[in-house]
Amino acid sequence: MKKNPAAVKYLEEIQAQGRTIAAYDVAAAMAQAQRGIDLAERHKNPMVFIKGCELRTKLSGLLIDRLEVSTVDLAGSLERARTRVIDVLNITPRQPCEDGLAVQGGARWQTRLAGDPTASDPE
């Protein structure tokens, strides 16, 4: 919808009408946030004071929240971490112990994701 200029313009008009009807605009929001800041200052509440300042900066456009979505290769990250640990400890993974069940130090060095039905049991 944001790619359609006519739809964007129409939506902006509806929002402007809604603000007019509600009699609530940026100036009213800024005044209300300032009252909250003043109250926080009187009651010596620094967290509320900071949140009020944050709200005013967002309203003025000085601070903009941005959401960024990215994909993560969890299996690859775990494998790289496993390799770093093995390199630092200078051990050989899956080195058999006398009982034949564990590797050096009693730890099993097989990376598996929880709930992964394709992962095989290290035993």
Backbone hydrogen bonds, N-H to C=O, Kabsch-Sander energy under -0.5 kcal/mol:
donor,donor_aa,acceptor,acceptor_aa,energy
4,N,1,M,-1.4
8,V,4,N,-2.3
9,K,5,P,-2.4
10,Y,6,A,-2.3
11,L,7,A,-2.5
12,E,8,V,-2.4
13,E,9,K,-2.1
14,I,10,Y,-2.1
15,Q,11,L,-2.4
16,A,12,E,-2.4
17,Q,13,E,-2.5
18,G,14,I,-2.3
19,R,15,Q,-2.3
20,T,16,A,-2.1
21,I,17,Q,-2.7
22,A,18,G,-2.5
23,A,19,R,-1.0
24,Y,19,R,-1.6
29,A,25,D,-2.5
30,M,26,V,-2.8
31,A,27,A,-2.2
32,Q,28,A,-2.3
33,A,29,A,-2.5
34,Q,30,M,-2.3
35,R,31,A,-2.0
36,G,32,Q,-1.8
37,I,33,A,-2.2
38,D,34,Q,-2.7
39,L,35,R,-2.2
40,A,36,G,-2.4
41,E,37,I,-2.4
42,R,38,D,-2.3
43,H,39,L,-2.0
44,K,41,E,-1.0
45,N,40,A,-2.8
49,F,45,N,-1.9
50,I,46,P,-2.6
51,K,47,M,-2.4
52,G,48,V,-2.3
53,C,49,F,-2.2
54,E,50,I,-2.7
55,L,51,K,-2.4
56,R,52,G,-2.2
57,T,53,C,-2.3
58,K,54,E,-2.1
59,L,55,L,-2.6
60,S,56,R,-2.0
61,G,57,T,-0.6
61,G,58,K,-0.7
62,L,57,T,-1.7
63,L,57,T,-1.5
68,E,66,R,-0.5
74,L,72,V,-1.3
77,S,73,D,-2.4
78,L,74,L,-2.6
79,E,75,A,-2.1
80,R,76,G,-2.3
81,A,77,S,-2.3
82,R,78,L,-2.6
83,T,79,E,-2.4
84,R,80,R,-2.2
85,V,81,A,-2.3
86,I,82,R,-2.5
87,D,83,T,-2.6
88,V,84,R,-2.4
89,L,85,V,-2.6
90,N,86,I,-1.3
91,I,86,I,-1.3
95,Q,92,T,-1.0
97,C,102,A,-1.1
100,G,97,C,-1.3
103,V,107,A,-1.0
106,G,103,V,-2.3
107,A,104,Q,-0.9
109,W,107,A,-0.6
110,Q,108,R,-0.6
111,T,109,W,-0.5
116,D,113,L,-1.8
119,A,116,D,-1.2
